[in-house]
Amino acid sequence: MKNKIRETIVRYAIITVACAVYAWGFAWCFDANHISVGGFTGIAQIINYFLPWAPVGIMTIVLNVPLFFLGWKKLGKETLISSLFAMAISSLFIDIFLAVHQFQAMDPILASIYGGLFLGVSGGVMMRQSANTGGSEMAARLLKLKFEGASMGTLLLSVDLIVTVVYAFIFRDMTRALYGVVGLYVASLAMDKVIYGANAAKVVQIISRKQEEITARLLELDRGVTLLQGRGAYSGESKQVILCAVGRSEMVEVKRLVREIDSDAFVIVMDAYEILGEGFAEHKENSL
């Protein structure tokens, strides 16, 4: 019971810090430079422009309420509660930062790049803690249930682009909209890196006449090895192809041992987007 409480406290502390980073990145890089951040926060920016008395943070909360009702059954109670917390805290931080400090405009391209990094990294951290700031993040989380093959960053970028286009149309400022697209693209890359980076690895395929010796050495590294039956198209010779998934840090050792055993071996190294199973990430319901 104590461990559960401790884990919950640590989890919400991480979410709170991520919310502060998210709000700081928005206030410093996007709002100060009048660049659309997309999503419901972007819509709140538009409302705030026409109704200056309506704070961006408060309007973000108001706009998010219907979406959270839609996500109640889809995402589960735990995810919904943590997301409500993240949405409220990040919106509160935004209004606090904008109230206590007047952020100065900077080079728009720097604002787009660093703002995207702030939002992407903080958003990815929240996603890994089963939380999000609502708006486009919540919409992307719901779309992920439908389009399982798409990454969270890609889905988020798609949703935010719609708001950015509307922003450009209303303000007739295509330049700012293009800066916003840059920021959103950087954010999507950063988010995917945070969400999937820990599970990313390498997959290596090895074709060698000394496959038995190479296989034995790979097994010594405590890595699973699968032997695929192959045939050379030119020679017609039957061959066994070694298939092995390894962590990035282990790849140097794998190449070294293959070189020592058979310097003529044919080796194909591929990036693995995500690997689930023994020795890697666990299979989880509604995983990102």
C-alpha angles and dihedrals in degrees: 000000000000091000090052092052091046091050091050092050092049091046094052091043089056091048091050093052090047089051091053091051090047092051093045092051091049095047096042102038109022110026095041090052095041092240118151114243093194125226124065091320087060090050089049088053089056092048091047090053092057095033107035091180090065108085116224093232096050092046090050090056092048093050092048097056097084092046092053090053088055091050096050096093097029101054103028134240098283095051092044094051093048090046092050088051092049093046093049095044095045091048090048091049090050093055092044094050092047091048099048100038135037106218116211123225117255137187102311094224091053089047090051095048099043093037089053090051092050093049096040097048095043092044091050092050090051092048090053087054090051093253139107139178094251123237113073091358090057091043090051090048090053092045089052088066088059100036102038094168095061121086121240091244092055093048091047092050091051093052095044093048090064091057091044091055090050089048091053091048095051097045095033088224109132092169093061090044091054090050087051091053089053090051092048092049092051089047092052092050093047092047093051090048092053095042100042103019094088091053096043117108142148131275116206128194117196127191113191141143086229095057094135093059093043091048091052092052092048091052088054087062087060092245125138114247128198123194115214122197112237140167129209109244093213102036098031087222117151113238138176116231116211113222117191135164115211139171118261092250091055095054094085091055092048093053091046095053092045090051091050094049101038120002089184094058117127108234128187117190119192134180113245113215091206135346123203126188141054112354093015136052122333125248107254132181114253090005119176 
